[in-house]
Every structure is written in C-alpha cells, then in structure tokens.
Amino acid sequence: MRLISPVASGGTTADVVARAVARKLNEAWGQPVVVDPRPGAGMVIATELGAKAAPDGYTLLMVAASFSVNPSLQAKLPYDTLKDLTPVTMTSHVPYVLVVHPALPVRTVQELVAYDKAKPGALNYGAAGTQNQLAVELLKLRTGARMVHVAYRSSSLAITDLIGGQIQMALGSTLGVASHVNAGRLRSVAVTSGHRASSMPEVPTIAESGVPGFDVSAWNGIVTPAGVPAAIAAKLNRDIVAAVRSPDLRDRLAADGGEVVGNSAEEFTRYIRAEMATWAKVVAAAGLRLE
C-alpha cells in the first residue's frame, strides 16, 4: 500500500501524521504502507495522483486545507474534488493564533476591528501561504475590516517583522508564537479554531470574541480514490481513526500545538463541503485567483 503525501519529507504536521499512520497501519495489518511524498503545485500534484489511482483500497492520499480551497482558487483542476475522491477521516488540525505588536492598543478582536475601521490602512498583516491569508480575509469579510495583506515566504519571517514593528498583526501557530507572547514581544488576541487551543487555553476564540461561526485551522485528513468498496472504506476509517487517536501521536502533535481528530467519513465529508463553500465566498470577495 502507499500513502501519497502532498508535502516533502520533513517536520510538517502532514508528514508527521502520514508517517505515523503508515507505521500504525503496518503494525495492524502486517503489510507495508509506504509514504510517497509528491509535493508541489499547491498540493495539486499529489491530489491528481490520488484521484486517478485505482479504487482498490491500496492507495491513500493525505490532504490538507488547500484541498478545499483549490477548487475556487484555481481555474482548472485535473480532478473533481467531490466526485473523484472520497473522504475517510480528518486526522488532525493546528489552530492559528492572531497576534499583534504589543504597542498596538488592542486586546480583543472587537477592539482590533474598531481600530482598523477608525484608521483605514493603518493595519498591515503578514501572511505566508494561502490559508493564513484567507483566514484574515474571512475575518475581514465577516467584520467589515480592511487590513492590508503583506506576503511573506514563511510564517517565521512574518513573526520576525511583527516583533520588529514592520507590520502590526499576523497569524502564527501556537508553537511558533507562544515564547514571544510569554516574553511580551507579542500579544495574543484570539485563536482561529472553533474551540480554544489546548496549548493556549487562556486565549479566546475569534468565534467567542464576536464573530460567530468563525473556525479556521491548518487541518489534515485522508481520502481515497472514489469507488472504493464500502466494506474496505469502513475498515480504512476504523483503523486510521485508531491510529491517529493513539497516545503517542496525540502527544507528538500536542508538542507542536496540534490536536488529533479521527472523525467519521460522513463528518469529514460535511466539513470539506462546508469549507469549500466558505472559501469560495472569501476568494471571490478578495478577488484572489491562481491561473
């Protein structure tokens, strides 16, 4: 068996989860499960490969948040997200933390939005990658704020400039910002996920800060080519959920600010459809497009 991964080998959450799941399935089934990294093109390369594989249960595909964004962001995809692939389970998610420079006179989402509206163009936010940018664009769409996007190659560079005062706000992982918040170099305002982050339980969510329903995180999950027999799909869900909920993987992700999920195929399907609908509206409102 092979588990196609959309990221290169390394320390990313997707790679960590893919290798842990492959190892657990190998132990459970007594059959090798090989991780096949296929990075590039915003995860489209790996997704196309998974979509066109035989639906015999011997090919799995790790997907991430871009999976639900690409249909609205890219004009032409070499696969149909909903028709060519079948969700198995969401494996994990990592919430973002909205942080600001401590000189900015805001401590809540409502104060941040009010400040932005009172001083149009005064707030610049740093974002590395599509998901970070879209999360702020969603906040803008829901609140009427007008923060200005500044693109970065990596989140660490955005955080460095935020500490230096070159920008006023950014989104970072809990692991990436916790030490700066504790040292007073940054101020945490809210987390983006639907519930509080276990690693920063004192920080409220954006949803409970006056933006109901706001729920954004860097998630990962596993899908199969469409057409996998129901019995095989059920076994895959059962065994992969057991793998991701194992204490060692849970502890490994917690150390990086992540959380395991392991839900049903139906729940994951509904989540993906909801995400696609949300991001289609955000992409249209922000005028974003990749050709």
C-alpha positions in Angstrom: 0.0 0.0 0.0 1.0 3.6 -0.4 0.0 6.8 1.3 0.6 9.7 -1.1 1.6 12.9 0.8 1.4 16.4 -0.7 4.4 17.6 1.3 8.1 16.8 1.2 9.7 14.7 3.9 10.4 16.7 7.0 8.8 18.0 10.1 5.5 19.3 8.9 2.3 18.2 10.6 1.1 16.5 7.4 4.3 14.5 7.1 4.4 13.6 10.8 0.8 12.3 10.6 1.3 10.5 7.3 4.3 8.6 8.6 2.7 7.8 12.0 -0.5 6.5 10.2 1.6 4.4 7.8 3.6 2.9 10.7 0.4 2.1 12.7 -1.3 0.5 9.7 1.8 -1.6 9.0 1.6 -2.8 12.6 -2.1 -3.5 12.4 -2.2 -5.2 9.0 1.2 -6.8 8.8 1.6 -5.2 5.4 4.0 -2.4 4.3 2.4 1.0 3.9 4.8 3.3 2.1 4.6 7.1 2.3 5.1 8.6 -1.2 5.9 12.4 -1.0 4.6 14.3 -4.0 4.9 18.0 -3.2 4.3 20.9 -5.5 1.6 23.0 -7.3 -0.3 23.8 -4.2 -0.8 20.1 -3.4 -2.5 19.6 -6.8 0.2 17.1 -8.0 -0.4 14.7 -5.1 -4.2 15.1 -5.3 -4.3 14.3 -9.0 -2.2 11.2 -8.5 -4.6 10.1 -5.7 -7.7 10.9 -7.7 -6.6 8.8 -10.7 -5.4 5.8 -8.7 -7.3 2.5 -8.8 -10.1 2.4 -6.2 -9.0 -0.8 -4.6 -8.1 0.5 -1.2 -4.3 0.2 -1.8 -3.8 3.9 -2.4 -4.5 6.5 0.3 -4.0 10.3 -0.1 -3.1 12.8 2.7 -4.8 16.1 2.1 -4.6 19.5 3.8 -6.7 22.7 4.0 -5.7 23.6 0.4 -7.8 20.7 -0.7 -10.9 22.6 0.0 -9.5 26.0 -1.2 -8.1 24.9 -4.6 -11.5 24.5 -6.4 -12.2 28.2 -6.0 -8.7 29.5 -6.2 -7.5 27.6 -9.4 -9.4 27.9 -12.6 -8.8 24.4 -13.8 -8.0 21.4 -11.7 -7.2 18.0 -13.3 -9.7 16.3 -11.0 -13.1 16.9 -9.4 -12.7 17.4 -5.7 -16.1 16.0 -4.7 -16.6 13.3 -7.4 -13.1 11.8 -7.8 -12.1 11.4 -4.2 -13.9 10.0 -1.1 -13.1 11.3 2.4 -12.0 8.8 5.1 -11.3 10.8 8.2 -9.8 14.1 9.3 -6.6 13.2 11.1 -5.5 16.4 12.9 -5.7 20.2 12.9 -3.5 23.0 14.2 -5.2 26.3 15.1 -3.7 29.7 14.3 -3.2 32.4 16.8 -3.9 36.0 15.9 -1.1 38.1 17.4 -0.3 41.8 17.3 2.6 44.0 18.2 2.3 45.0 21.9 2.4 48.7 21.0 -1.0 48.3 19.2 -3.7 49.4 21.7 -6.0 46.4 21.2 -6.5 43.3 23.3 -9.7 41.8 21.7 -11.0 41.1 18.2 -13.6 43.8 18.6 -11.0 46.4 19.6 -8.9 45.3 16.6 -11.8 45.7 14.2 -12.7 49.1 15.7 -9.1 50.3 15.5 -8.9 49.2 11.8 -12.2 51.0 10.9 -11.1 54.1 12.7 -7.7 54.2 11.0 -8.2 52.7 7.5 -4.9 51.4 6.0 -3.1 51.5 9.3 -3.1 47.8 10.0 -0.8 45.6 7.9 -1.0 41.8 8.4 1.7 39.4 7.4 0.8 36.0 5.9 2.8 33.2 4.5 0.7 30.8 2.4 -2.8 30.8 1.2 -4.5 29.5 4.3 -3.1 32.3 6.5 -4.2 35.0 4.1 -7.6 33.5 3.6 -8.2 33.3 7.4 -7.7 37.0 7.7 -9.7 37.7 4.6 -12.5 35.7 6.1 -12.2 37.9 9.3 -12.4 41.0 7.1 -15.5 39.6 5.2 -17.3 38.8 8.5 -16.5 42.1 10.2 -16.0 44.7 7.5 -12.4 45.3 8.5 -9.9 46.3 5.8 -6.4 45.2 7.0 -3.8 45.2 4.3 -2.1 42.0 3.2 1.8 41.7 3.2 3.1 38.5 1.7 5.9 36.5 3.3 7.8 33.4 2.3 7.4 31.9 5.7 5.5 32.5 8.9 8.7 32.9 10.9 9.7 35.8 8.7 6.3 37.4 9.3 6.6 37.0 13.0 10.1 38.5 13.0 8.8 41.6 11.2 5.8 41.8 13.5 8.2 41.8 16.6 10.2 44.5 14.8 7.1 46.6 14.2 7.3 46.5 10.4 3.7 45.0 10.4 1.0 45.2 13.1 -0.6 41.7 13.1 -0.1 38.2 11.9 -1.3 34.6 12.3 1.1 32.0 13.7 1.0 28.5 15.1 0.7 28.2 18.9 4.1 26.7 18.9 5.6 29.5 16.8 4.2 32.4 18.9 4.0 31.1 22.5 7.5 32.0 23.5 7.1 35.5 22.1 3.8 36.0 23.8 5.2 34.8 27.1 8.2 37.2 26.8 5.9 40.2 26.0 7.3 40.6 22.4 3.8 39.8 21.0 0.2 40.0 22.3 -2.2 37.1 21.6 -5.7 38.3 20.7 -7.6 35.1 19.7 -7.2 31.7 18.2 -8.9 30.9 14.9 -10.3 27.4 15.6 -13.8 26.7 16.7 -12.7 25.9 20.2 -9.8 27.1 22.4 -6.4 25.6 21.7 -5.3 23.1 24.4 -1.8 24.6 24.4 -3.2 28.2 25.0 -6.4 27.7 26.8 -6.4 31.2 28.2 -6.8 32.7 24.7 -10.4 33.1 23.5 -11.5 32.1 20.0 -12.5 34.5 17.3 -15.9 33.0 17.4 -16.5 33.7 21.1 -15.0 37.2 20.5 -17.9 38.4 18.5 -17.6 36.6 15.1 -19.9 33.6 15.5 -19.1 30.5 13.5 -15.5 31.5 12.7 -13.5 28.3 12.6 -10.2 28.1 10.6 -7.3 25.8 11.2 -4.5 24.1 9.3 -6.1 20.6 9.0 -5.0 17.3 7.5 -7.0 14.3 6.5 -7.0 11.1 4.4 -9.1 10.4 1.4 -9.2 7.6 -1.2 -10.0 7.5 -4.9 -13.8 7.4 -5.4 -15.3 4.0 -5.8 -13.5 2.1 -3.0 -15.9 -0.7 -1.9 -17.9 0.3 1.2 -16.5 -2.6 3.4 -12.9 -1.5 2.6 -13.8 2.1 3.2 -15.2 1.3 6.6 -12.2 -0.7 7.6 -9.9 2.1 6.5 -11.8 4.6 8.6 -11.8 2.3 11.6 -8.1 1.5 11.5 -6.9 5.0 10.6 -9.0 6.6 13.4 -7.4 4.1 15.8 -4.0 5.1 14.5 -4.5 8.9 14.8 -6.0 8.6 18.3 -3.1 6.6 19.6 -1.5 8.3 22.7 2.0 8.6 21.1 0.7 10.5 18.1 -1.6 12.7 20.2 1.4 13.6 22.4 3.6 14.2 19.4 1.1 16.7 17.9 0.4 18.3 21.2 4.1 19.2 21.5 3.7 21.1 18.2 0.4 22.8 19.2 -1.7 20.4 17.2 -4.7 18.1 18.0 -5.8 14.8 16.7 -9.3 14.3 15.4 -10.3 11.0 13.9 -13.9 11.5 12.8 -16.3 9.6 10.6 -16.2 9.7 6.8 -19.6 11.4 6.8 -18.4 14.1 9.3 -15.3 14.7 7.2 -17.3 14.9 4.0 -19.6 17.6 5.5 -16.6 19.5 6.8 -15.0 19.6 3.4 -18.2 20.7 1.6 -18.7 23.5 4.2 -15.0 24.6 3.8 -15.4 24.7 0.0 -18.5 26.9 0.3 -16.8 29.2 2.8 -13.6 29.7 0.8 -15.4 30.2 -2.5 -17.1 33.2 -1.0 -13.8 34.5 0.6 -11.8 34.0 -2.7 -14.5 35.9 -4.7 -14.7 38.7 -2.2 -11.0 39.1 -2.0 -10.5 38.8 -5.8 -8.0 36.1 -5.5 -7.2 33.7 -8.3 -4.4 31.4 -9.5 -4.2 30.7 -13.2 
